[in-house]
Amino acid sequence: MSSSSTKKSTKKRNLENLDHNLQHTSKLKTIKSNESELKKKKLRSNSNLEEALKDCKQLEDPPITDSEKLLSSNRLTYNFYNTPCEQLAQQLLGKILVRKLENGKILKGRIVETESYLGGIDKASQTYQNKVTPRNLPMYMLPGTIYVYLTYGMYHCFNISSQGEGAAVLLRGIEPLEGIEEMMSYRTSNLKSKNKKILKIHELCNGPSKLCMSFKINRDCCKYSLCSWKNMWIENDNNSPEETTEVIQCPRIGIDSAGPEWAMKPLRYYIYNNTSVSKRDKKAEDNFINQK
């Protein structure tokens, strides 16, 4: 090959390499620019969430009249809720949820099933890895704060914040005690006309969304404290039998997407043989019976 041909070939390769390098540099600049924008957005987002947390205050609507104060005088106080999530979930079993409606009617039910969500370490929790969003803010608020969210875009779930950052207890089952006609009305009003039927009492609140329908609990209840809100609180059951409540401990429901480790952790608790439990765990019950 002549020297002129060699020079032309070398020049061509150099131009190709230069063009490639320029394209690569341009791509790198674009990537870095995008990364920079993402970081800025993330920082702005984190800043907004931090500000949201800082400014997030407990909603206040306490009992004012003597009759309102008397009505809720047996409510459980802050110290009851200011306890680790797993402990609170078990302590809530057998307690009475009281709902005072705007029309003055009172609804009452015994809590018979709960699930605990442990916050940042819990892959099934909305606050896993300490995630903070405008939606889940109540989980970071003071113990006893109400957190209601929508699932499947239409069903409400009722949670109570506990001790521990981002930790909360989900109520899954309630045994109706008082105001059953109102509960029946609220529950059946959410059924399609062709599915309307007379529900059995234990069917009114045997599930997280069912109890929200029956007790008229929705997102308007969010950020109020069960320690001070005049329209909902929890109290001891003064009519409960003296014998010790038998509790089944088993895996939570509907969290397979969190992976087998967290899906199988025994973080659901329910009162053994109570018909208002959403779903019995036969394996856990057998183990419980064998250990007695």
MIDOSE-1310 file (N, C-alpha, C; in nm, 2 decimals, decimal comma, always signed):
residues 292
msss	+0,09/-0,12/+0,00/+0,00/+0,00/+0,00/+0,09/+0,12/+0,00; +0,06/+0,22/-0,08/+0,13/+0,34/-0,09/+0,12/+0,42/+0,03; +0,22/+0,51/+0,06/+0,21/+0,60/+0,18/+0,09/+0,69/+0,17; +0,05/+0,73/+0,05/-0,07/+0,82/+0,04/-0,19/+0,75/+0,08
stkk	-0,20/+0,62/+0,04/-0,32/+0,54/+0,08/-0,32/+0,52/+0,23; -0,20/+0,49/+0,28/-0,20/+0,47/+0,43/-0,24/+0,59/+0,51; -0,20/+0,71/+0,46/-0,23/+0,83/+0,52/-0,38/+0,85/+0,52; -0,44/+0,82/+0,40/-0,59/+0,84/+0,38/-0,66/+0,75/+0,48
stkk	-0,62/+0,62/+0,49/-0,68/+0,52/+0,57/-0,67/+0,57/+0,72; -0,55/+0,61/+0,76/-0,53/+0,66/+0,90/-0,62/+0,78/+0,93; -0,63/+0,87/+0,84/-0,71/+0,99/+0,85/-0,86/+0,95/+0,87; -0,90/+0,85/+0,79/-1,04/+0,81/+0,79/-1,07/+0,75/+0,93
rnle	-0,98/+0,66/+0,98/-1,00/+0,60/+1,11/-1,00/+0,71/+1,22; -0,92/+0,80/+1,21/-0,91/+0,91/+1,31/-1,04/+0,99/+1,31; -1,09/+1,02/+1,19/-1,22/+1,09/+1,18/-1,33/+1,01/+1,24; -1,33/+0,88/+1,21/-1,44/+0,79/+1,27/-1,43/+0,79/+1,42
nldh	-1,30/+0,77/+1,47/-1,29/+0,77/+1,62/-1,33/+0,90/+1,68; -1,29/+1,01/+1,61/-1,33/+1,14/+1,66/-1,48/+1,16/+1,67; -1,55/+1,11/+1,56/-1,69/+1,12/+1,55/-1,76/+1,04/+1,66; -1,70/+0,91/+1,68/-1,75/+0,82/+1,79/-1,73/+0,89/+1,93
nlqh	-1,61/+0,95/+1,95/-1,59/+1,01/+2,08/-1,68/+1,13/+2,10; -1,70/+1,21/+2,00/-1,79/+1,32/+2,01/-1,94/+1,27/+2,04; -1,98/+1,17/+1,97/-2,11/+1,11/+2,00/-2,12/+1,06/+2,15; -2,01/+0,99/+2,19/-2,01/+0,93/+2,32/-2,01/+1,05/+2,43
tskl	-1,93/+1,15/+2,40/-1,93/+1,26/+2,49/-2,06/+1,33/+2,50; -2,13/+1,34/+2,39/-2,26/+1,40/+2,38/-2,36/+1,32/+2,47; -2,35/+1,19/+2,45/-2,44/+1,10/+2,53/-2,41/+1,11/+2,68; -2,28/+1,12/+2,71/-2,24/+1,14/+2,86/-2,30/+1,26/+2,91
ktik	-2,29/+1,37/+2,83/-2,34/+1,50/+2,88/-2,49/+1,49/+2,90; -2,56/+1,42/+2,81/-2,70/+1,41/+2,82/-2,74/+1,33/+2,95; -2,66/+1,22/+2,97/-2,69/+1,13/+3,09/-2,66/+1,21/+3,21; -2,55/+1,28/+3,22/-2,51/+1,36/+3,34/-2,62/+1,47/+3,36
snes	-2,66/+1,53/+3,25/-2,76/+1,64/+3,26/-2,89/+1,58/+3,32; -2,93/+1,46/+3,27/-3,05/+1,40/+3,32/-3,04/+1,36/+3,47; -2,92/+1,30/+3,50/-2,89/+1,26/+3,64/-2,90/+1,39/+3,73; -2,84/+1,50/+3,68/-2,84/+1,62/+3,76/-2,98/+1,67/+3,78
elkk	-3,07/+1,66/+3,68/-3,21/+1,70/+3,69/-3,28/+1,61/+3,79; -3,25/+1,48/+3,78/-3,32/+1,38/+3,87/-3,28/+1,41/+4,01; -3,15/+1,44/+4,04/-3,11/+1,47/+4,17/-3,17/+1,59/+4,23; -3,18/+1,69/+4,14/-3,25/+1,82/+4,18/-3,39/+1,79/+4,22
kklr	-3,46/+1,71/+4,13/-3,60/+1,68/+4,16/-3,62/+1,60/+4,29; -3,52/+1,51/+4,31/-3,53/+1,42/+4,43/-3,50/+1,51/+4,55; -3,41/+1,60/+4,54/-3,38/+1,69/+4,65/-3,50/+1,78/+4,68; -3,56/+1,83/+4,58/-3,68/+1,91/+4,59/-3,79/+1,83/+4,66
snsn	-3,81/+1,71/+4,61/-3,91/+1,62/+4,66/-3,89/+1,59/+4,81; -3,76/+1,55/+4,84/-3,73/+1,53/+4,98/-3,75/+1,65/+5,07; -3,71/+1,77/+5,01/-3,73/+1,89/+5,09/-3,88/+1,91/+5,12; -3,96/+1,89/+5,01/-4,10/+1,91/+5,03/-4,16/+1,82/+5,13
leea	-4,12/+1,69/+5,13/-4,17/+1,59/+5,23/-4,12/+1,62/+5,37; -4,00/+1,67/+5,38/-3,95/+1,71/+5,51/-4,03/+1,82/+5,57; -4,06/+1,92/+5,48/-4,14/+2,03/+5,52/-4,28/+1,99/+5,56; -4,33/+1,89/+5,48/-4,46/+1,84/+5,50/-4,47/+1,77/+5,64
lkdc	-4,36/+1,70/+5,67/-4,36/+1,63/+5,80/-4,35/+1,73/+5,91; -4,27/+1,84/+5,89/-4,24/+1,94/+5,99/-4,37/+2,01/+6,02; -4,45/+2,04/+5,91/-4,57/+2,12/+5,93/-4,70/+2,04/+5,95; -4,68/+1,90/+5,95/-4,79/+1,81/+5,97/-4,84/+1,81/+6,11
kqle	-4,95/+1,87/+6,14/-5,00/+1,88/+6,27/-5,12/+1,79/+6,29; -5,14/+1,75/+6,41/-5,26/+1,67/+6,45/-5,38/+1,75/+6,43; -5,48/+1,69/+6,37/-5,61/+1,76/+6,35/-5,68/+1,76/+6,49; -5,74/+1,87/+6,52/-5,80/+1,89/+6,65/-5,95/+1,91/+6,64
dppi	-6,03/+1,83/+6,71/-6,17/+1,85/+6,72/-6,22/+1,77/+6,85; -6,17/+1,82/+6,97/-6,20/+1,75/+7,09/-6,34/+1,77/+7,15; -6,38/+1,68/+7,24/-6,51/+1,70/+7,30/-6,51/+1,83/+7,38; -6,62/+1,91/+7,36/-6,63/+2,04/+7,43/-6,74/+2,04/+7,53
tdse	-6,85/+1,99/+7,50/-6,96/+2,00/+7,59/-6,95/+1,89/+7,70; -7,02/+1,91/+7,81/-7,01/+1,82/+7,92/-7,05/+1,68/+7,88; -7,16/+1,67/+7,79/-7,21/+1,54/+7,75/-7,11/+1,47/+7,66; -7,04/+1,55/+7,57/-6,93/+1,49/+7,49/-6,82/+1,44/+7,57
klls	-6,78/+1,51/+7,67/-6,67/+1,47/+7,76/-6,70/+1,35/+7,83; -6,83/+1,34/+7,88/-6,87/+1,23/+7,96/-6,88/+1,10/+7,87; -6,92/+1,12/+7,75/-6,94/+1,01/+7,65/-6,81/+0,94/+7,63; -6,70/+1,02/+7,62/-6,57/+0,96/+7,58/-6,47/+0,96/+7,70
snrl	-6,53/+0,96/+7,82/-6,44/+0,97/+7,94/-6,36/+0,84/+7,96; -6,41/+0,73/+7,90/-6,33/+0,60/+7,92/-6,23/+0,57/+7,81; -6,21/+0,67/+7,73/-6,12/+0,64/+7,62/-5,98/+0,61/+7,66; -5,91/+0,53/+7,59/-5,77/+0,49/+7,62/-5,68/+0,61/+7,58
tynf	-5,58/+0,63/+7,66/-5,49/+0,75/+7,65/-5,37/+0,72/+7,57; -5,29/+0,83/+7,55/-5,17/+0,82/+7,47/-5,07/+0,71/+7,51; -5,06/+0,68/+7,63/-4,97/+0,58/+7,68/-5,00/+0,44/+7,63; -5,13/+0,42/+7,60/-5,17/+0,29/+7,55/-5,12/+0,27/+7,41
yntp	-5,12/+0,37/+7,33/-5,07/+0,36/+7,19/-4,92/+0,38/+7,17; -4,86/+0,44/+7,27/-4,72/+0,47/+7,26/-4,64/+0,34/+7,30; -4,65/+0,24/+7,22/-4,59/+0,11/+7,25/-4,55/+0,04/+7,12; -4,46/-0,05/+7,12/-4,42/-0,11/+6,99/-4,53/-0,17/+6,91
ceql	-4,52/-0,17/+6,78/-4,63/-0,20/+6,69/-4,69/-0,34/+6,72; -4,60/-0,44/+6,73/-4,65/-0,58/+6,75/-4,73/-0,59/+6,89; -4,68/-0,52/+6,99/-4,74/-0,52/+7,12/-4,88/-0,45/+7,11; -4,88/-0,34/+7,04/-5,01/-0,27/+7,03/-5,11/-0,35/+6,96
aqql	-5,07/-0,42/+6,85/-5,16/-0,50/+6,77/-5,23/-0,60/+6,86; -5,16/-0,66/+6,95/-5,22/-0,76/+7,04/-5,30/-0,70/+7,15; -5,25/-0,58/+7,20/-5,33/-0,51/+7,31/-5,46/-0,46/+7,26; -5,47/-0,43/+7,13/-5,60/-0,38/+7,08/-5,71/-0,49/+7,08
lgki	-5,67/-0,62/+7,08/-5,77/-0,72/+7,07/-5,86/-0,72/+7,20; -5,99/-0,72/+7,18/-6,08/-0,72/+7,29/-6,12/-0,58/+7,33; -6,05/-0,48/+7,28/-6,09/-0,34/+7,31/-6,21/-0,30/+7,23; -6,28/-0,19/+7,27/-6,40/-0,15/+7,20/-6,38/-0,02/+7,12
lvrk	-6,40/-0,03/+6,99/-6,40/+0,09/+6,90/-6,53/+0,16/+6,91; -6,53/+0,29/+6,94/-6,65/+0,37/+6,95/-6,65/+0,47/+6,84; -6,76/+0,48/+6,77/-6,77/+0,58/+6,66/-6,89/+0,67/+6,69; -6,87/+0,80/+6,70/-6,99/+0,89/+6,72/-7,01/+0,96/+6,58
leng	-7,13/+0,93/+6,53/-7,16/+0,99/+6,40/-7,21/+1,13/+6,41; -7,22/+1,20/+6,30/-7,26/+1,34/+6,30/-7,41/+1,36/+6,34; -7,48/+1,25/+6,32/-7,63/+1,26/+6,36/-7,64/+1,22/+6,51; -7,53/+1,20/+6,58/-7,54/+1,17/+6,72/-7,54/+1,02/+6,75
kilk	-7,57/+0,93/+6,65/-7,57/+0,79/+6,68/-7,44/+0,74/+6,72; -7,44/+0,63/+6,80/-7,31/+0,57/+6,85/-7,30/+0,43/+6,80; -7,19/+0,40/+6,74/-7,16/+0,26/+6,69/-7,05/+0,20/+6,78; -7,06/+0,08/+6,82/-6,96/+0,01/+6,90/-6,93/-0,13/+6,85
griv	-6,80/-0,17/+6,86/-6,76/-0,30/+6,82/-6,64/-0,34/+6,89; -6,62/-0,47/+6,91/-6,50/-0,53/+6,98/-6,40/-0,56/+6,87; -6,28/-0,51/+6,89/-6,17/-0,54/+6,80/-6,13/-0,69/+6,81; -6,13/-0,77/+6,71/-6,10/-0,91/+6,72/-5,99/-0,96/+6,62
etes	-5,94/-0,87/+6,54/-5,83/-0,91/+6,44/-5,75/-0,78/+6,40; -5,62/-0,80/+6,41/-5,53/-0,69/+6,37/-5,41/-0,74/+6,30; -5,34/-0,65/+6,23/-5,21/-0,68/+6,17/-5,11/-0,57/+6,20; -4,99/-0,60/+6,23/-4,89/-0,50/+6,25/-4,80/-0,48/+6,13
ylgg	-4,76/-0,35/+6,11/-4,67/-0,31/+6,00/-4,56/-0,23/+6,06; -4,44/-0,28/+6,05/-4,33/-0,24/+6,13/-4,25/-0,12/+6,09; -4,29/-0,05/+5,98/-4,22/+0,06/+5,93/-4,11/+0,03/+5,84; -3,99/+0,10/+5,85/-3,88/+0,10/+5,76/-3,83/-0,03/+5,72
idka	-3,83/-0,13/+5,81/-3,77/-0,26/+5,79/-3,87/-0,36/+5,72; -3,99/-0,32/+5,72/-4,10/-0,41/+5,68/-4,13/-0,39/+5,53; -4,10/-0,49/+5,45/-4,12/-0,48/+5,31/-4,27/-0,48/+5,27; -4,36/-0,51/+5,36/-4,50/-0,50/+5,33/-4,56/-0,37/+5,38
sqty	-4,48/-0,29/+5,44/-4,53/-0,16/+5,49/-4,52/-0,05/+5,39; -4,62/+0,04/+5,39/-4,61/+0,16/+5,30/-4,50/+0,25/+5,33; -4,43/+0,23/+5,45/-4,32/+0,31/+5,49/-4,19/+0,23/+5,48; -4,19/+0,13/+5,40/-4,06/+0,05/+5,39/-3,95/+0,14/+5,34
qnkv	-3,83/+0,12/+5,40/-3,71/+0,20/+5,37/-3,74/+0,34/+5,41; -3,82/+0,37/+5,51/-3,85/+0,50/+5,56/-3,91/+0,59/+5,45; -3,98/+0,53/+5,36/-4,05/+0,61/+5,25/-4,15/+0,70/+5,31; -4,15/+0,83/+5,27/-4,24/+0,93/+5,32/-4,32/+0,99/+5,20
tprn	-4,45/+0,99/+5,20/-4,53/+1,05/+5,10/-4,64/+1,13/+5,17; -4,70/+1,22/+5,09/-4,82/+1,29/+5,15/-4,93/+1,20/+5,20; -4,93/+1,08/+5,13/-5,04/+0,98/+5,17/-5,01/+0,92/+5,30; -4,89/+0,87/+5,33/-4,86/+0,79/+5,45/-4,81/+0,87/+5,57
lpmy	-4,82/+1,00/+5,56/-4,77/+1,09/+5,67/-4,83/+1,05/+5,81; -4,96/+1,01/+5,82/-5,01/+0,98/+5,95/-4,93/+0,87/+6,02; -4,87/+0,78/+5,94/-4,79/+0,67/+6,00/-4,67/+0,72/+6,08; -4,63/+0,84/+6,05/-4,51/+0,90/+6,11/-4,55/+0,99/+6,23
mlpg	-4,68/+1,01/+6,24/-4,73/+1,10/+6,34/-4,74/+1,03/+6,48; -4,78/+1,11/+6,58/-4,78/+1,06/+6,72/-4,86/+0,93/+6,73; -4,82/+0,84/+6,81/-4,90/+0,71/+6,84/-5,05/+0,75/+6,87; -5,14/+0,67/+6,81/-5,28/+0,69/+6,83/-5,34/+0,77/+6,71
tiyv	-5,26/+0,81/+6,61/-5,31/+0,89/+6,50/-5,38/+0,79/+6,40; -5,49/+0,84/+6,35/-5,57/+0,76/+6,26/-5,52/+0,77/+6,12; -5,50/+0,66/+6,05/-5,46/+0,66/+5,91/-5,55/+0,58/+5,83; -5,62/+0,64/+5,73/-5,71/+0,57/+5,65/-5,67/+0,58/+5,50
ylty	-5,65/+0,47/+5,43/-5,61/+0,49/+5,29/-5,71/+0,40/+5,20; -5,71/+0,43/+5,07/-5,79/+0,36/+4,98/-5,70/+0,25/+4,92; -5,76/+0,13/+4,90/-5,70/+0,02/+4,84/-5,79/-0,02/+4,72; -5,73/-0,05/+4,61/-5,80/-0,08/+4,48/-5,89/+0,04/+4,44
gmyh	-5,85/+0,15/+4,48/-5,92/+0,28/+4,44/-6,06/+0,29/+4,49; -6,11/+0,20/+4,58/-6,24/+0,21/+4,63/-6,27/+0,17/+4,77; -6,18/+0,09/+4,83/-6,20/+0,03/+4,96/-6,11/+0,10/+5,07; -6,17/+0,14/+5,18/-6,09/+0,20/+5,28/-6,03/+0,10/+5,38
cfni	-5,91/+0,13/+5,44/-5,85/+0,05/+5,54/-5,81/+0,14/+5,65; -5,84/+0,10/+5,78/-5,82/+0,18/+5,90/-5,70/+0,14/+5,98; -5,60/+0,23/+5,99/-5,48/+0,20/+6,07/-5,46/+0,30/+6,18; -5,38/+0,25/+6,28/-5,35/+0,34/+6,40/-5,20/+0,34/+6,41
ssqg	-5,14/+0,46/+6,42/-5,00/+0,47/+6,43/-4,96/+0,42/+6,57; -4,83/+0,37/+6,58/-4,78/+0,32/+6,71/-4,65/+0,38/+6,73; -4,58/+0,33/+6,84/-4,44/+0,37/+6,86/-4,36/+0,31/+6,75; -4,25/+0,38/+6,71/-4,17/+0,33/+6,60/-4,20/+0,41/+6,48
egaa	-4,09/+0,46/+6,41/-4,11/+0,55/+6,30/-4,18/+0,48/+6,18; -4,29/+0,53/+6,14/-4,36/+0,47/+6,02/-4,43/+0,34/+6,05; -4,45/+0,31/+6,18/-4,52/+0,18/+6,22/-4,66/+0,21/+6,25; -4,75/+0,11/+6,22/-4,89/+0,12/+6,24/-4,96/-0,01/+6,25
vllr	-5,08/-0,02/+6,31/-5,16/-0,14/+6,32/-5,28/-0,12/+6,23; -5,31/-0,23/+6,15/-5,43/-0,23/+6,07/-5,54/-0,31/+6,14; -5,66/-0,25/+6,15/-5,77/-0,32/+6,20/-5,83/-0,41/+6,09; -5,85/-0,54/+6,12/-5,90/-0,63/+6,02/-6,04/-0,68/+6,05
giep	-6,07/-0,69/+6,18/-6,20/-0,75/+6,21/-6,26/-0,69/+6,34; -6,39/-0,67/+6,34/-6,46/-0,61/+6,46/-6,59/-0,69/+6,48; -6,62/-0,72/+6,60/-6,75/-0,78/+6,64/-6,85/-0,67/+6,67; -6,95/-0,65/+6,59/-7,05/-0,55/+6,62/-7,12/-0,57/+6,75
legi	-7,14/-0,46/+6,83/-7,20/-0,46/+6,96/-7,32/-0,36/+6,97; -7,31/-0,24/+6,91/-7,41/-0,14/+6,93/-7,42/-0,06/+6,80; -7,55/-0,02/+6,77/-7,57/+0,05/+6,64/-7,57/-0,04/+6,52; -7,62/-0,16/+6,54/-7,61/-0,27/+6,44/-7,70/-0,23/+6,32
eemm	-7,81/-0,17/+6,34/-7,90/-0,13/+6,23/-7,83/-0,03/+6,14; -7,76/+0,07/+6,20/-7,69/+0,17/+6,12/-7,58/+0,10/+6,04; -7,51/+0,01/+6,11/-7,40/-0,06/+6,04/-7,45/-0,14/+5,92; -7,56/-0,20/+5,94/-7,62/-0,28/+5,83/-7,66/-0,19/+5,71
syrt	-7,71/-0,07/+5,75/-7,75/+0,02/+5,64/-7,63/+0,07/+5,57; -7,52/+0,11/+5,63/-7,40/+0,15/+5,57/-7,34/+0,04/+5,48; -7,34/-0,08/+5,54/-7,28/-0,19/+5,46/-7,35/-0,22/+5,33; -7,48/-0,23/+5,35/-7,56/-0,27/+5,23/-7,58/-0,16/+5,13
snlk	-7,56/-0,04/+5,17/-7,57/+0,07/+5,07/-7,45/+0,07/+4,97; -7,34/-0,01/+5,01/-7,23/-0,02/+4,92/-7,23/-0,14/+4,83; -7,34/-0,22/+4,85/-7,36/-0,34/+4,77/-7,44/-0,30/+4,65; -7,41/-0,37/+4,53/-7,49/-0,35/+4,41/-7,63/-0,40/+4,44
sknk	-7,73/-0,34/+4,38/-7,87/-0,38/+4,41/-7,90/-0,53/+4,39; -7,84/-0,59/+4,29/-7,86/-0,73/+4,27/-7,80/-0,82/+4,38; -7,70/-0,76/+4,45/-7,63/-0,84/+4,55/-7,68/-0,80/+4,69; -7,77/-0,71/+4,70/-7,82/-0,67/+4,83/-7,89/-0,79/+4,90
kilk	-7,85/-0,81/+5,03/-7,91/-0,92/+5,11/-7,90/-0,88/+5,26; -7,97/-0,96/+5,34/-7,97/-0,94/+5,48/-7,84/-1,01/+5,53; -7,74/-0,93/+5,58/-7,62/-0,98/+5,62/-7,63/-1,03/+5,77; -7,56/-1,14/+5,80/-7,55/-1,18/+5,94/-7,47/-1,08/+6,01
ihel	-7,49/-1,07/+6,14/-7,42/-0,97/+6,22/-7,26/-0,99/+6,21; -7,22/-1,11/+6,21/-7,07/-1,13/+6,21/-7,01/-1,10/+6,07; -7,10/-1,08/+5,97/-7,05/-1,05/+5,83/-7,03/-0,90/+5,81; -7,08/-0,82/+5,91/-7,08/-0,67/+5,89/-6,93/-0,62/+5,89
cngp	-6,85/-0,67/+5,98/-6,72/-0,61/+6,00/-6,60/-0,71/+5,99; -6,63/-0,82/+5,92/-6,52/-0,93/+5,92/-6,43/-0,91/+5,80; -6,36/-0,79/+5,80/-6,27/-0,76/+5,70/-6,23/-0,61/+5,71; -6,12/-0,56/+5,67/-6,07/-0,43/+5,69/-6,16/-0,32/+5,61
sklc	-6,20/-0,35/+5,49/-6,29/-0,26/+5,42/-6,43/-0,26/+5,47; -6,48/-0,38/+5,51/-6,61/-0,40/+5,56/-6,64/-0,32/+5,69; -6,54/-0,32/+5,78/-6,55/-0,25/+5,91/-6,55/-0,10/+5,88; -6,48/-0,06/+5,78/-6,48/+0,09/+5,75/-6,61/+0,13/+5,69
msfk	-6,67/+0,05/+5,61/-6,81/+0,08/+5,56/-6,91/+0,08/+5,67; -6,90/-0,02/+5,76/-7,00/-0,03/+5,87/-6,99/+0,08/+5,97; -6,87/+0,13/+6,00/-6,84/+0,24/+6,09/-6,83/+0,38/+6,03; -6,86/+0,38/+5,90/-6,85/+0,51/+5,82/-6,71/+0,57/+5,85
inrd	-6,61/+0,50/+5,82/-6,47/+0,55/+5,84/-6,41/+0,57/+5,70; -6,37/+0,69/+5,67/-6,30/+0,72/+5,54/-6,19/+0,81/+5,56; -6,13/+0,87/+5,45/-6,01/+0,95/+5,46/-6,03/+1,08/+5,54; -6,16/+1,12/+5,56/-6,19/+1,24/+5,64/-6,14/+1,22/+5,78
ccky	-6,13/+1,10/+5,82/-6,09/+1,06/+5,96/-5,94/+1,08/+5,98; -5,86/+1,08/+5,87/-5,71/+1,09/+5,88/-5,66/+1,20/+5,96; -5,55/+1,17/+6,04/-5,47/+1,27/+6,11/-5,54/+1,31/+6,24; -5,66/+1,26/+6,27/-5,72/+1,29/+6,41/-5,66/+1,19/+6,50
slcs	-5,65/+1,22/+6,63/-5,60/+1,13/+6,73/-5,71/+1,06/+6,80; -5,70/+0,93/+6,82/-5,79/+0,85/+6,90/-5,79/+0,89/+7,05; -5,68/+0,97/+7,08/-5,67/+1,01/+7,22/-5,75/+1,14/+7,25; -5,79/+1,21/+7,15/-5,86/+1,33/+7,17/-5,98/+1,37/+7,08
wknm	-6,00/+1,29/+6,97/-6,11/+1,33/+6,87/-6,24/+1,29/+6,93; -6,34/+1,38/+6,92/-6,47/+1,36/+6,98/-6,55/+1,26/+6,90; -6,51/+1,22/+6,78/-6,60/+1,14/+6,69/-6,55/+0,99/+6,68; -6,44/+0,96/+6,75/-6,39/+0,82/+6,75/-6,29/+0,80/+6,85
wien	-6,30/+0,69/+6,92/-6,20/+0,65/+7,03/-6,21/+0,50/+7,06; -6,11/+0,46/+7,14/-6,11/+0,31/+7,18/-6,11/+0,31/+7,33; -6,19/+0,22/+7,39/-6,20/+0,20/+7,53/-6,19/+0,06/+7,57; -6,17/+0,03/+7,70/-6,17/-0,10/+7,76/-6,31/-0,16/+7,75
dnns	-6,32/-0,29/+7,74/-6,45/-0,36/+7,74/-6,48/-0,40/+7,89; -6,57/-0,32/+7,95/-6,60/-0,35/+8,09/-6,69/-0,47/+8,10; -6,74/-0,52/+7,99/-6,83/-0,64/+8,00/-6,77/-0,77/+7,95; -6,63/-0,76/+7,93/-6,56/-0,88/+7,88/-6,55/-0,98/+7,99
peet	-6,55/-1,11/+7,96/-6,54/-1,22/+8,06/-6,40/-1,21/+8,12; -6,39/-1,27/+8,24/-6,26/-1,26/+8,31/-6,15/-1,35/+8,26; -6,19/-1,46/+8,19/-6,09/-1,55/+8,14/-6,00/-1,48/+8,04; -5,88/-1,53/+8,02/-5,78/-1,48/+7,93/-5,83/-1,50/+7,79
tevi	-5,82/-1,40/+7,70/-5,85/-1,41/+7,56/-5,74/-1,50/+7,49; -5,79/-1,59/+7,41/-5,70/-1,68/+7,34/-5,67/-1,62/+7,20; -5,54/-1,59/+7,18/-5,50/-1,52/+7,06/-5,42/-1,61/+6,96; -5,46/-1,61/+6,84/-5,39/-1,68/+6,73/-5,29/-1,58/+6,66
qcpr	-5,17/-1,63/+6,65/-5,07/-1,55/+6,58/-5,03/-1,62/+6,45; -5,04/-1,54/+6,34/-5,02/-1,61/+6,21/-4,97/-1,50/+6,10; -4,94/-1,55/+5,98/-4,90/-1,45/+5,88/-5,01/-1,36/+5,84; -4,97/-1,24/+5,79/-5,07/-1,14/+5,74/-5,13/-1,19/+5,60
igid	-5,23/-1,11/+5,56/-5,30/-1,15/+5,44/-5,28/-1,06/+5,32; -5,26/-1,12/+5,20/-5,25/-1,04/+5,08/-5,12/-0,96/+5,06; -5,01/-1,01/+5,11/-4,88/-0,94/+5,10/-4,78/-1,02/+5,03; -4,82/-1,11/+4,95/-4,72/-1,20/+4,88/-4,61/-1,13/+4,80
sagp	-4,65/-1,01/+4,75/-4,56/-0,93/+4,67/-4,44/-0,88/+4,76; -4,45/-0,88/+4,89/-4,34/-0,84/+4,98/-4,23/-0,95/+4,99; -4,25/-1,06/+4,93/-4,15/-1,17/+4,93/-4,18/-1,27/+5,04; -4,14/-1,39/+5,03/-4,17/-1,50/+5,13/-4,13/-1,47/+5,27
ewam	-4,02/-1,40/+5,29/-3,97/-1,38/+5,43/-4,08/-1,29/+5,50; -4,12/-1,18/+5,44/-4,21/-1,10/+5,51/-4,36/-1,15/+5,50; -4,39/-1,22/+5,39/-4,52/-1,27/+5,38/-4,56/-1,37/+5,49; -4,45/-1,44/+5,53/-4,47/-1,55/+5,63/-4,45/-1,51/+5,78
kplr	-4,41/-1,38/+5,80/-4,39/-1,34/+5,94/-4,52/-1,34/+6,01; -4,53/-1,39/+6,13/-4,65/-1,40/+6,21/-4,69/-1,27/+6,27; -4,74/-1,18/+6,19/-4,77/-1,04/+6,24/-4,92/-1,01/+6,23; -5,00/-1,12/+6,21/-5,15/-1,10/+6,22/-5,19/-1,17/+6,35
yyiy	-5,29/-1,11/+6,42/-5,34/-1,16/+6,55/-5,49/-1,16/+6,55; -5,55/-1,27/+6,60/-5,70/-1,26/+6,61/-5,74/-1,35/+6,73; -5,87/-1,32/+6,77/-5,92/-1,39/+6,88/-5,98/-1,52/+6,84; -5,93/-1,63/+6,90/-5,96/-1,76/+6,86/-6,11/-1,79/+6,87
nnts	-6,17/-1,85/+6,77/-6,31/-1,89/+6,77/-6,41/-1,77/+6,76; -6,36/-1,65/+6,73/-6,45/-1,54/+6,71/-6,50/-1,54/+6,56; -6,63/-1,53/+6,54/-6,69/-1,54/+6,41/-6,67/-1,42/+6,32; -6,63/-1,31/+6,38/-6,61/-1,18/+6,31/-6,46/-1,17/+6,25
vskr	-6,38/-1,27/+6,27/-6,25/-1,27/+6,21/-6,26/-1,29/+6,06; -6,18/-1,22/+5,98/-6,19/-1,22/+5,84/-6,16/-1,35/+5,78; -6,05/-1,41/+5,83/-6,01/-1,54/+5,77/-5,93/-1,62/+5,88; -5,97/-1,74/+5,90/-5,90/-1,82/+6,00/-5,78/-1,89/+5,94
dkka	-5,68/-1,91/+6,02/-5,56/-1,98/+5,98/-5,56/-2,11/+6,05; -5,60/-2,22/+5,98/-5,62/-2,35/+6,04/-5,48/-2,41/+6,09; -5,38/-2,38/+6,01/-5,25/-2,44/+6,05/-5,20/-2,37/+6,19; -5,22/-2,24/+6,20/-5,18/-2,17/+6,32/-5,27/-2,22/+6,44
ednf	-5,40/-2,24/+6,41/-5,49/-2,28/+6,51/-5,45/-2,42/+6,56; -5,42/-2,51/+6,47/-5,37/-2,65/+6,51/-5,25/-2,64/+6,60; -5,16/-2,56/+6,56/-5,03/-2,54/+6,64/-5,07/-2,49/+6,78; -5,16/-2,39/+6,78/-5,21/-2,33/+6,91/-5,27/-2,44/+7,00
inqk	-5,36/-2,52/+6,94/-5,42/-2,63/+7,02/-5,32/-2,73/+7,07; -5,23/-2,77/+6,99/-5,13/-2,87/+7,03/-5,04/-2,82/+7,14; -5,02/-2,69/+7,14/-4,93/-2,63/+7,25/-5,00/-2,61/+7,38; -5,13/-2,62/+7,38/-5,21/-2,59/+7,50/-5,19/-2,70/+7,61
